[in-house]
Amino acid sequence: MHLRMTMGVMKRRRGSDATGATVYRIVVRGELSARYVPAFEGMTLETGDGQTAITGLVIDQAQLHGLLNRIGDLGLELVSINPTLEPAAPAPVPQTGEG
């Protein structure tokens, strides 16, 4: 696995929030099904063109390494990993039947 990253990547920068966390877009080969969603809780999965983009807020290096380990443990092939310019969209809130 070859990653082009520096230790300074997690410092506050564009795509970061006030805590210093950074939104990352991690791309893996293959279009993952909904069964993979629990493995990447809190992240957004988007499929297309034979790849899946896993996007979300990463708090620190330990969490980033945990995500990369999970990708490896699931036997997925890492295509790319990049900090993004935009914050991750919040997860949709289920509507209640009130009203």
SVG drawing of the C-alpha trace seen along z (x, -y; Angstrom):
<svg xmlns="http://www.w3.org/2000/svg" viewBox="-50 -26 55 36">
<polyline fill="none" stroke="black" stroke-width="0.4" points="0.0,0.0 1.5,-3.3 0.1,-6.5 1.3,-10.0 0.7,-11.7 2.7,-13.7 2.3,-14.0 1.0,-17.5 -2.0,-16.3 -4.1,-16.2 -3.3,-19.8 -6.1,-22.3 -6.5,-23.1 -9.2,-23.5 -11.9,-20.8 -11.1,-20.9 -13.4,-21.8 -12.7,-23.7 -11.3,-20.6 -8.7,-20.0 -10.4,-17.0 -10.3,-16.7 -12.8,-15.4 -11.3,-12.6 -12.4,-10.9 -11.1,-7.4 -11.7,-5.5 -11.6,-1.7 -12.0,0.5 -15.4,2.1 -18.9,0.9 -19.7,1.8 -23.2,2.9 -25.2,1.6 -23.8,4.4 -20.6,2.4 -22.3,-0.7 -22.0,0.5 -18.2,1.1 -17.8,-2.6 -20.3,-4.1 -20.5,-7.8 -19.0,-7.9 -20.9,-8.4 -20.5,-5.7 -21.0,-6.6 -20.6,-4.0 -20.0,-4.5 -17.6,-3.6 -16.5,-0.4 -15.3,-2.3 -16.7,-3.4 -15.9,-6.7 -15.9,-6.6 -16.2,-10.2 -16.4,-11.6 -14.8,-13.4 -11.6,-11.9 -10.6,-13.1 -7.0,-12.1 -4.2,-9.9 -5.4,-6.9 -8.8,-7.0 -7.4,-7.3 -5.2,-4.3 -8.1,-2.4 -10.1,-3.1 -7.2,-2.0 -6.8,1.2 -10.5,1.9 -10.3,1.5 -7.4,4.0 -9.2,6.4 -12.2,6.4 -10.0,7.3 -10.7,4.1 -8.2,2.5 -7.3,-1.1 -7.3,-3.4 -6.7,-6.8 -7.1,-8.8 -7.3,-12.6 -8.4,-15.4 -11.4,-17.2 -12.2,-20.9 -15.8,-20.5 -17.2,-19.3 -19.0,-15.9 -22.8,-16.1 -24.5,-15.2 -26.3,-11.8 -30.0,-12.2 -32.3,-12.2 -35.2,-9.8 -38.6,-11.6 -41.0,-10.8 -44.7,-10.3 -45.7,-13.4 -47.8,-16.1"/>
</svg>
